[in-house]
Amino acid sequence: MQLNVLSVASEVYPLVKTGGLGDVVAALPPALAEEDVRVCTLVPGYQPVLAALEQAAEMHSFADIYGAPARLLRGRAAGLDLMVLDAP
């Protein structure tokens, strides 16, 4: 039975990296795939992330998050399954 996991992080290598967290977040999905665990990573919609997102599909739109509209996107970038919170 495959386990589905949502990983939430502020950075993911090679799209956004300020320290070691980005490296770990990027390395985790392929490592867990060997154990039949599917990982989707939720990251903020920083410009490099949005620019790299392939086949982005809007999963949900928010009318008001802290005074402005936002959307939740799903796609792939850098070989990873991503969910991106685009809240400019």
C-alpha positions as CSV (number, residue, x, y, z in Angstrom):
1,M,0.0,0.0,0.0
2,Q,1.4,3.4,-1.0
3,L,1.6,6.1,1.6
4,N,1.0,9.7,0.5
5,V,2.8,12.4,2.4
6,L,2.6,16.2,2.3
7,S,5.9,17.9,3.1
8,V,5.7,21.6,3.9
9,A,8.8,23.8,3.7
10,S,9.9,27.3,3.0
11,E,12.6,26.3,0.5
12,V,13.5,23.5,-1.9
13,Y,16.7,23.0,-3.8
14,P,17.5,24.0,-6.6
15,L,14.6,26.5,-6.8
16,V,15.0,28.3,-3.5
17,K,17.8,27.7,-1.0
18,T,19.1,29.7,1.8
19,G,20.5,26.8,3.9
20,G,20.6,23.1,4.4
21,L,16.8,22.8,4.6
22,G,16.4,23.1,0.9
23,D,18.8,20.2,0.3
24,V,16.9,17.9,2.7
25,V,13.5,18.9,1.3
26,A,14.6,18.0,-2.3
27,A,16.3,14.7,-1.2
28,L,13.4,13.4,0.8
29,P,10.9,12.5,-1.9
30,P,13.3,10.2,-4.0
31,A,14.6,8.6,-0.8
32,L,11.1,7.9,0.4
33,A,9.9,6.7,-3.0
34,E,12.2,3.7,-2.5
35,E,9.9,2.8,0.5
36,D,6.7,3.2,-1.6
37,V,6.0,6.7,-0.1
38,R,4.8,9.4,-2.4
39,V,5.7,12.9,-1.3
40,C,4.2,16.2,-2.5
41,T,5.9,19.3,-1.2
42,L,4.1,22.5,-0.4
43,V,6.2,25.7,-0.9
44,P,5.6,29.4,-1.1
45,G,5.1,30.9,-4.5
46,Y,8.4,32.6,-4.8
47,Q,9.2,33.9,-8.3
48,P,11.8,31.2,-9.1
49,V,9.3,28.5,-8.0
50,L,6.5,29.8,-10.1
51,A,8.8,30.2,-13.1
52,A,10.0,26.6,-12.9
53,L,6.5,25.1,-12.3
54,E,5.6,22.8,-15.2
55,Q,2.0,22.0,-16.1
56,A,0.6,24.0,-13.2
57,A,-3.0,23.4,-12.4
58,E,-5.0,25.6,-10.0
59,M,-6.3,23.4,-7.2
60,H,-8.1,26.1,-5.3
61,S,-8.5,29.9,-5.3
62,F,-8.8,32.0,-2.1
63,A,-10.8,35.3,-2.3
64,D,-9.0,36.8,0.6
65,I,-5.9,35.7,2.5
66,Y,-4.6,38.6,4.6
67,G,-6.3,41.1,2.3
68,A,-5.5,39.8,-1.1
69,P,-6.5,36.9,-3.4
70,A,-4.4,33.8,-3.6
71,R,-4.3,30.4,-5.3
72,L,-3.0,26.9,-4.7
73,L,-1.2,25.4,-7.7
74,R,0.0,21.9,-8.3
75,G,2.7,20.9,-10.8
76,R,6.2,19.6,-11.1
77,A,9.5,21.4,-11.0
78,A,13.1,20.1,-10.6
79,G,11.8,16.6,-10.7
80,L,9.5,17.1,-7.7
81,D,5.8,17.1,-7.2
82,L,4.9,20.5,-5.8
83,M,2.0,22.4,-4.4
84,V,2.6,26.1,-4.5
85,L,0.8,28.8,-2.5
86,D,0.8,31.8,-4.8
87,A,-0.2,34.6,-2.4
88,P,1.5,37.8,-3.7
